[in-house]
Amino acid sequence: MTDFTCVDLFAGAGGLSEGLRQVGFNILAANDFDSHAANTFRYNHPEATFFEGPIQNVSAEDIFESTGMSRGDLFCLAGGPPCQAFSIYNHQRGMHDERSGLFREYIRLVEGLFPKWIVMENVTGISSVEGGLAIKEISRLLGELGYNVENYTLKSEQFGVPQERRRIFFIGNRLGLPNTFPSATYDGIKIKFTTVEDAIMDLPPLGVNDGIEKAEYLIPPISSYQKLMREGSIKLYNHVSPNLNDINLKRLAHISQGGSWRDIPFELLPAGMQRAKRSDHTKRYGRLALDGLSSTILTKCDPHWGAYFHPTQDRVISVREAARFQSFPDRFRFLGPRGEQYKQIGNAVPPLLAKAVGEEIIKITKHCMEHGGKLLEVNRFHCRVAGVSC
């Protein structure tokens, strides 16, 4: 039986690892340079060795020593090289940003560890930078190492995540197996998307700058999503809301559910937005709608940048509510200052999305093994499945 071992690079707080763990992956080790994210990862993944610091300081030998593996033993190398250089929110993005070269560090460790599968996640903006140069380079370099790699953009809401979030995934293997991506399980019509109401309305009400790090649930879960999020959780952590200054409270008083900056009287608008077209900045100063999806959770749930006002309470969403919109279960606790907790959540891969990707990899691997035997190493770079047509 294959042991679905995994190492997670650029792991952050561990959203990708959490989703893979939920479907049966064994997270052996991870890396990130952010100390607050590292503490969160260690707390939630105590079974894994964490290499805190720049990826450049991590070698394949370090990972072999900590895990007891040898080259070629690892089932999956996962990771999401920092995406800021490629993000659609970065208007000066490009291949010359030093962060854009960090995917080469991922590929360096692919060569050193030689895993059977690779899973690499990034923002969709990577596909348009300099005519798709980054995607071509990633595919070329991995191909030279013997990996058949494909990429596909996945929509989080189609996998049960109550949020509009697009991410590109690179999936590849050196086993001669097909790379298949998960099929959508929610279409918004026959199977409704998970809404804001489904996601958070069982959580206790809060005021501005309110809540405590460890609280009690006040009512039972109502939706199936709430039940899923509460599995394994006895106490409610991180349900704490940020402060709002007086001017933002005045603005919020004019914004109805599903509304935005367009509902704010002209004299209360920030100077820059007084000059904005009505068609611009569609979600700034937005109040979430109960029957809709959350907007993309960023590293700051700042109302100036998106729809982060609670649908029925006059405040910004709490850390836990942001985590719910990212599909982190309530048992997953975030450590560090509040601002750092929001950052960790905004940088993460939604666990339910990661879970869907992991399920597909395990499914195709098991299918091929069950219909013809074992995976055979052919040479340094290539594998095939003995006697099996997959």
GICORZI-V64011 format. One record per pair of residues at least 24 apart in sequence whose ideal C-beta (glycine too) atoms are under 10 Angstrom apart, sorted by the first residue. I is the first residue (numbers start at 1). J is the second residue. Records with the same first field share a line. If there is no record, write none. Layout:
I = J ; J
This chain:
1 = 366 ; 369
2 = 75 ; 116 ; 362 ; 365 ; 366 ; 369 ; 374 ; 375
3 = 28 ; 69 ; 73 ; 74 ; 75
4 = 75 ; 76 ; 116 ; 117 ; 358 ; 361 ; 362 ; 365 ; 366
5 = 29 ; 67 ; 69 ; 73 ; 74 ; 75 ; 76 ; 77 ; 115 ; 116
6 = 30 ; 48 ; 74 ; 75 ; 76 ; 77 ; 78 ; 115 ; 117 ; 119 ; 358
7 = 31 ; 48 ; 49 ; 51 ; 58 ; 60 ; 63 ; 66 ; 67 ; 69 ; 74 ; 75 ; 76 ; 77 ; 78 ; 79 ; 109 ; 113 ; 115
8 = 32 ; 41 ; 45 ; 48 ; 50 ; 76 ; 77 ; 78 ; 79 ; 80 ; 119 ; 349 ; 354
9 = 51 ; 55 ; 58 ; 63 ; 77 ; 78 ; 79 ; 80 ; 81 ; 102 ; 105 ; 106 ; 109 ; 110 ; 113 ; 120
10 = 34 ; 37 ; 55 ; 78 ; 79 ; 80 ; 81 ; 82 ; 83 ; 102 ; 103 ; 105 ; 106 ; 120 ; 121 ; 122 ; 347
11 = 37 ; 38 ; 40 ; 41 ; 45 ; 48 ; 50 ; 51 ; 78 ; 79 ; 80 ; 348 ; 349
12 = 36 ; 37 ; 38 ; 40 ; 41 ; 79 ; 80 ; 82 ; 343 ; 344 ; 345 ; 346 ; 347 ; 348 ; 349
13 = 37 ; 38 ; 39 ; 40 ; 41 ; 43 ; 44 ; 45 ; 323 ; 326 ; 328 ; 332 ; 333 ; 334 ; 335 ; 336 ; 340 ; 341 ; 343 ; 344 ; 345 ; 346 ; 347 ; 348 ; 349
14 = 38 ; 40 ; 41 ; 42 ; 43 ; 44 ; 45 ; 48 ; 50 ; 328 ; 332 ; 344 ; 348 ; 349 ; 351 ; 354
15 = 41 ; 80 ; 121 ; 323 ; 326 ; 327 ; 328 ; 332 ; 344 ; 345 ; 347 ; 348 ; 349 ; 350 ; 351 ; 352 ; 353 ; 354
16 = 78 ; 79 ; 80 ; 119 ; 120 ; 121 ; 348 ; 349 ; 350 ; 351 ; 353 ; 354 ; 355 ; 357 ; 358
17 = 41 ; 44 ; 45 ; 48 ; 78 ; 348 ; 349 ; 351 ; 354
18 = 44 ; 45 ; 327 ; 328 ; 329 ; 331 ; 332 ; 348 ; 349 ; 350 ; 351 ; 352 ; 354 ; 355
19 = 78 ; 159 ; 327 ; 328 ; 348 ; 349 ; 350 ; 351 ; 352 ; 353 ; 354 ; 355 ; 356 ; 357 ; 358 ; 359
20 = 76 ; 78 ; 119 ; 349 ; 351 ; 354 ; 355 ; 357 ; 358 ; 359 ; 361 ; 362
21 = 45 ; 47 ; 48 ; 351 ; 354 ; 355 ; 358
22 = 329 ; 351 ; 352 ; 354 ; 355 ; 358 ; 359
23 = 351 ; 354 ; 355 ; 356 ; 357 ; 358 ; 359 ; 360 ; 361 ; 362 ; 363
24 = 355 ; 358 ; 359 ; 362
25 = 75 ; 76 ; 78 ; 119 ; 354 ; 355 ; 358 ; 361 ; 362
26 = 67 ; 75 ; 76
27 = 76 ; 78
28 = 63 ; 66 ; 67 ; 68 ; 69 ; 74 ; 75
29 = 58 ; 62 ; 63 ; 64 ; 66 ; 67 ; 69 ; 74
30 = 58 ; 63 ; 78 ; 79
31 = 55 ; 57 ; 58 ; 62 ; 63 ; 79 ; 105 ; 109
32 = 79 ; 82 ; 344 ; 347
33 = 57 ; 82
34 = 82 ; 336 ; 340 ; 343 ; 344 ; 347
35 = 336 ; 340
36 = 334 ; 335 ; 336 ; 337 ; 339 ; 340 ; 341 ; 343 ; 344
37 = 334 ; 335 ; 336 ; 340 ; 341 ; 343 ; 344 ; 347 ; 348
38 = 335 ; 336
39 = 334 ; 335 ; 336 ; 340 ; 344
40 = 332 ; 333 ; 334 ; 335 ; 336 ; 340 ; 341 ; 344 ; 345 ; 348
41 = 335 ; 344
42 = 335
43 = 332 ; 333 ; 334 ; 335
44 = 328 ; 329 ; 331 ; 332 ; 333 ; 334 ; 335
45 = 332
54 = 102 ; 105
55 = 79 ; 81 ; 82 ; 102 ; 104 ; 105 ; 106 ; 108 ; 109
56 = 102 ; 105 ; 108
58 = 105 ; 108 ; 109 ; 112
59 = 108 ; 109 ; 112 ; 113
60 = 108 ; 109 ; 110 ; 111 ; 112 ; 113 ; 114
61 = 112
62 = 109 ; 112
63 = 109 ; 112 ; 113
64 = 112 ; 113
67 = 113
69 = 113 ; 115
70 = 113 ; 114
71 = 111 ; 112 ; 113 ; 114 ; 115 ; 380
72 = 113 ; 114 ; 115 ; 116 ; 174 ; 377 ; 380 ; 383
73 = 113 ; 114 ; 115 ; 116
74 = 109 ; 110 ; 113 ; 114 ; 115 ; 116 ; 117 ; 118
75 = 115 ; 116 ; 117 ; 173 ; 361 ; 362 ; 365
76 = 115 ; 116 ; 117 ; 118 ; 119 ; 171 ; 173 ; 358 ; 361 ; 362 ; 365
77 = 106 ; 107 ; 109 ; 110 ; 112 ; 113 ; 114 ; 115 ; 116 ; 117 ; 118 ; 119 ; 120 ; 172
78 = 106 ; 115 ; 117 ; 118 ; 119 ; 120 ; 121 ; 349 ; 354 ; 357 ; 358 ; 361
79 = 103 ; 105 ; 106 ; 109 ; 110 ; 118 ; 119 ; 120 ; 121 ; 122 ; 170 ; 349
80 = 106 ; 119 ; 120 ; 121 ; 122 ; 123 ; 167 ; 169 ; 347 ; 348 ; 349 ; 354
81 = 105 ; 106 ; 107 ; 120 ; 121 ; 122 ; 126 ; 134 ; 138
82 = 122 ; 123 ; 347
83 = 121 ; 122 ; 123 ; 124 ; 125 ; 126 ; 167 ; 168 ; 347
84 = 123 ; 125 ; 299 ; 347
85 = 122 ; 123 ; 125 ; 126 ; 129 ; 134
86 = 122 ; 123 ; 124 ; 125 ; 126 ; 127 ; 128 ; 129 ; 134 ; 135 ; 168
87 = 122 ; 123 ; 124 ; 125 ; 126 ; 129 ; 298
88 = 123 ; 124 ; 125 ; 126 ; 128 ; 166 ; 296
89 = 123 ; 125 ; 296 ; 298 ; 299 ; 305
90 = 123 ; 125 ; 129
93 = 123 ; 125 ; 126 ; 128 ; 129 ; 130 ; 134
94 = 129 ; 130 ; 133 ; 134
95 = 126 ; 129 ; 130 ; 133 ; 134 ; 137
96 = 130
97 = 129
100 = 126 ; 129 ; 130 ; 133 ; 134 ; 137
101 = 134 ; 137
103 = 134 ; 137 ; 138 ; 141 ; 170
104 = 137 ; 138 ; 141
106 = 138 ; 141 ; 142 ; 170
107 = 137 ; 138 ; 140 ; 141 ; 142 ; 144 ; 145 ; 147
108 = 141
110 = 141 ; 142 ; 145 ; 146 ; 147 ; 172 ; 174
111 = 141 ; 142 ; 144 ; 145 ; 146
114 = 145 ; 146 ; 147 ; 174 ; 380 ; 381
115 = 147 ; 172 ; 173 ; 174
116 = 147 ; 172 ; 173 ; 174 ; 175 ; 177 ; 361 ; 365 ; 375 ; 377 ; 383
117 = 147 ; 171 ; 172 ; 173 ; 174 ; 175 ; 177 ; 179 ; 358 ; 361 ; 362 ; 364 ; 365
118 = 142 ; 145 ; 147 ; 149 ; 170 ; 171 ; 172 ; 173 ; 174 ; 179 ; 361
119 = 169 ; 170 ; 171 ; 172 ; 173 ; 349 ; 354 ; 357 ; 358 ; 361
120 = 149 ; 151 ; 168 ; 169 ; 170 ; 171 ; 172
121 = 154 ; 167 ; 168 ; 169 ; 170 ; 171 ; 349 ; 353 ; 354 ; 357
122 = 151 ; 167 ; 168 ; 169 ; 170
123 = 153 ; 165 ; 166 ; 167 ; 168
124 = 153 ; 154 ; 165 ; 166 ; 167 ; 168
125 = 166 ; 168
126 = 151 ; 167 ; 168 ; 170
127 = 151 ; 153 ; 168
135 = 168 ; 170
138 = 170 ; 172
139 = 170 ; 172
142 = 170 ; 172 ; 174
143 = 172 ; 381
144 = 381
145 = 172 ; 174 ; 380 ; 381
146 = 172 ; 173 ; 174 ; 378 ; 379 ; 380 ; 381 ; 382 ; 383
147 = 171 ; 172 ; 173 ; 174 ; 175 ; 179 ; 381 ; 382
148 = 172 ; 173 ; 174 ; 175 ; 176 ; 177 ; 178 ; 179 ; 382
149 = 173 ; 174 ; 179
150 = 178 ; 179 ; 180 ; 181
151 = 179 ; 181
152 = 179 ; 180 ; 181 ; 182 ; 357
153 = 181
154 = 181 ; 182 ; 184 ; 350 ; 353 ; 356 ; 357
155 = 184 ; 186 ; 188 ; 193 ; 353
156 = 186 ; 193 ; 194 ; 293 ; 294 ; 296 ; 297 ; 325 ; 326 ; 327 ; 349 ; 350 ; 352 ; 353 ; 356
157 = 184 ; 186 ; 187 ; 188 ; 193 ; 194 ; 195 ; 293 ; 294 ; 350 ; 353
158 = 182 ; 183 ; 184 ; 185 ; 186 ; 187 ; 188 ; 191 ; 193 ; 353 ; 356
159 = 183 ; 184 ; 185 ; 186 ; 194 ; 327 ; 350 ; 352 ; 353 ; 354 ; 355 ; 356 ; 357
160 = 184 ; 185 ; 186 ; 191 ; 193 ; 194 ; 198 ; 224 ; 225 ; 228 ; 327 ; 350 ; 352 ; 353 ; 355 ; 356
161 = 186 ; 193 ; 194 ; 199 ; 225 ; 293 ; 294 ; 297 ; 324 ; 325 ; 326 ; 327 ; 350 ; 351 ; 352 ; 353 ; 356
162 = 193 ; 194 ; 195 ; 196 ; 197 ; 198 ; 199 ; 200 ; 223 ; 225 ; 292 ; 293 ; 294 ; 324 ; 325 ; 326 ; 327 ; 350 ; 352
163 = 193 ; 194 ; 196 ; 199 ; 293 ; 294 ; 295 ; 296 ; 297 ; 322 ; 324 ; 325 ; 326 ; 327 ; 350 ; 352 ; 353
164 = 193 ; 283 ; 292 ; 293 ; 294 ; 295 ; 296 ; 297 ; 307 ; 325
165 = 293 ; 294 ; 295 ; 296 ; 297 ; 325 ; 326 ; 327 ; 349 ; 350 ; 353
166 = 296
167 = 349 ; 350 ; 353 ; 354 ; 357
169 = 349 ; 353 ; 354 ; 356 ; 357
171 = 357 ; 360 ; 361 ; 364
173 = 361 ; 364 ; 365 ; 375 ; 383
174 = 375 ; 377 ; 378 ; 380 ; 381 ; 382 ; 383 ; 384
175 = 364 ; 365 ; 368 ; 369 ; 375 ; 376 ; 377 ; 378 ; 382 ; 383 ; 384 ; 385 ; 390
176 = 368 ; 375 ; 376 ; 378 ; 382 ; 383 ; 384 ; 385 ; 388 ; 390
177 = 361 ; 364 ; 365 ; 367 ; 368 ; 369 ; 375 ; 383 ; 384 ; 385 ; 388 ; 390
178 = 364 ; 367 ; 368 ; 390
179 = 360 ; 361 ; 364
180 = 360 ; 361 ; 363 ; 364 ; 367 ; 390
181 = 356 ; 357 ; 360 ; 361
182 = 353 ; 355 ; 356 ; 357 ; 358 ; 359 ; 360 ; 361 ; 363
183 = 356 ; 360
184 = 356
185 = 352 ; 356
188 = 293
192 = 291
193 = 291 ; 292 ; 293
194 = 223 ; 224 ; 225 ; 226 ; 228 ; 293 ; 294 ; 324 ; 325 ; 327 ; 352
195 = 223 ; 225 ; 288 ; 289 ; 290 ; 291 ; 292 ; 293 ; 294 ; 311
196 = 257 ; 258 ; 288 ; 289 ; 290 ; 291 ; 292 ; 293 ; 294 ; 307 ; 310 ; 311 ; 312 ; 317 ; 321 ; 324 ; 325
197 = 222 ; 223 ; 225 ; 226 ; 288 ; 289 ; 290 ; 291 ; 292 ; 311 ; 312
198 = 222 ; 223 ; 224 ; 225 ; 226 ; 229 ; 290 ; 291 ; 324
199 = 223 ; 225 ; 226 ; 229 ; 288 ; 290 ; 293 ; 294 ; 321 ; 324 ; 325 ; 326 ; 327
200 = 225 ; 226 ; 229 ; 239 ; 288 ; 290 ; 294 ; 310 ; 311 ; 317 ; 318 ; 320 ; 321 ; 322 ; 323 ; 324 ; 325
201 = 226 ; 290 ; 310 ; 311 ; 312 ; 321
202 = 226 ; 227 ; 229 ; 230 ; 236 ; 324
203 = 229 ; 236 ; 239 ; 310 ; 317 ; 318 ; 320 ; 321 ; 324 ; 330
204 = 236 ; 239 ; 318 ; 320
205 = 310 ; 312 ; 313 ; 315
206 = 239 ; 240 ; 241 ; 310 ; 313 ; 315 ; 316 ; 317 ; 318 ; 320 ; 321
207 = 241 ; 244 ; 313 ; 314 ; 315
208 = 241 ; 242 ; 243 ; 244 ; 245 ; 248 ; 249 ; 252 ; 313 ; 314 ; 315 ; 316
209 = 240 ; 241 ; 242 ; 243 ; 244 ; 315 ; 316 ; 338
210 = 239 ; 240 ; 241 ; 242 ; 243 ; 313 ; 315 ; 318
211 = 236 ; 238 ; 239 ; 240 ; 241 ; 242 ; 315 ; 318 ; 319 ; 320 ; 338
212 = 236 ; 237 ; 238 ; 239 ; 240
213 = 237 ; 238 ; 239 ; 240 ; 319 ; 320 ; 333 ; 334 ; 335 ; 338 ; 341
214 = 238 ; 239 ; 333
215 = 239 ; 240 ; 320
217 = 330
221 = 330
225 = 324 ; 327 ; 352
226 = 324 ; 330
228 = 327 ; 329 ; 330 ; 352
229 = 320 ; 323 ; 324 ; 327 ; 328 ; 329 ; 330 ; 331 ; 332
230 = 329 ; 330 ; 331
231 = 329 ; 330 ; 331
232 = 329 ; 330 ; 331 ; 332
233 = 329 ; 330 ; 331 ; 332 ; 333
234 = 330 ; 331
235 = 330 ; 331 ; 333
236 = 320 ; 330
237 = 319 ; 320 ; 323 ; 330 ; 331 ; 332 ; 333 ; 334 ; 335
238 = 318 ; 319 ; 320 ; 321 ; 322 ; 323 ; 328 ; 330 ; 332 ; 333 ; 334 ; 335 ; 338 ; 341 ; 342 ; 345
239 = 318 ; 319 ; 320 ; 321 ; 323 ; 324 ; 330
240 = 318 ; 319 ; 320 ; 321 ; 338 ; 341
241 = 301 ; 310 ; 313 ; 315 ; 316 ; 317 ; 318 ; 319 ; 320 ; 321 ; 338
242 = 300 ; 301 ; 302 ; 303 ; 308 ; 315 ; 316 ; 317 ; 318 ; 319 ; 338 ; 339 ; 342
243 = 315 ; 316 ; 338
244 = 303 ; 309 ; 314 ; 315 ; 316
248 = 285 ; 302 ; 303 ; 304 ; 309 ; 316
249 = 314 ; 315
251 = 285 ; 303 ; 309
252 = 285 ; 287 ; 303 ; 309 ; 310 ; 314 ; 315 ; 316
253 = 314
254 = 285 ; 287
255 = 285 ; 286 ; 287 ; 303 ; 307 ; 309 ; 314
256 = 287 ; 289 ; 311
257 = 286 ; 287 ; 288 ; 289 ; 290 ; 291 ; 292 ; 309 ; 310 ; 311 ; 312
258 = 286 ; 287 ; 288 ; 289 ; 290 ; 291 ; 292 ; 307 ; 311
259 = 285 ; 286 ; 287 ; 288 ; 289 ; 307 ; 309
260 = 284 ; 285 ; 286 ; 287 ; 303 ; 306 ; 307 ; 309
261 = 285 ; 286 ; 303 ; 304
262 = 286
263 = 287
270 = 304
272 = 304
273 = 304
281 = 305 ; 306
282 = 306 ; 307
283 = 307 ; 308
284 = 308
285 = 309
287 = 311 ; 312 ; 313 ; 314
288 = 312 ; 317 ; 321 ; 325
293 = 325
294 = 321 ; 322 ; 324 ; 325 ; 326
295 = 325
296 = 325 ; 326 ; 346
297 = 321 ; 322 ; 323 ; 324 ; 325 ; 326 ; 342 ; 345 ; 346 ; 347 ; 348 ; 350
298 = 322 ; 342 ; 343 ; 345 ; 346 ; 347
299 = 339 ; 340 ; 342 ; 343 ; 344 ; 345 ; 346 ; 347 ; 348
300 = 339 ; 342 ; 343 ; 346
301 = 325 ; 339 ; 342 ; 343 ; 345 ; 346
302 = 342
308 = 342
316 = 342
317 = 342
318 = 342
319 = 344 ; 345
320 = 345
321 = 345
322 = 346 ; 348
323 = 348 ; 351
325 = 350
326 = 350 ; 351 ; 352 ; 353
327 = 351 ; 352 ; 353 ; 354 ; 355
328 = 352
364 = 390
365 = 390
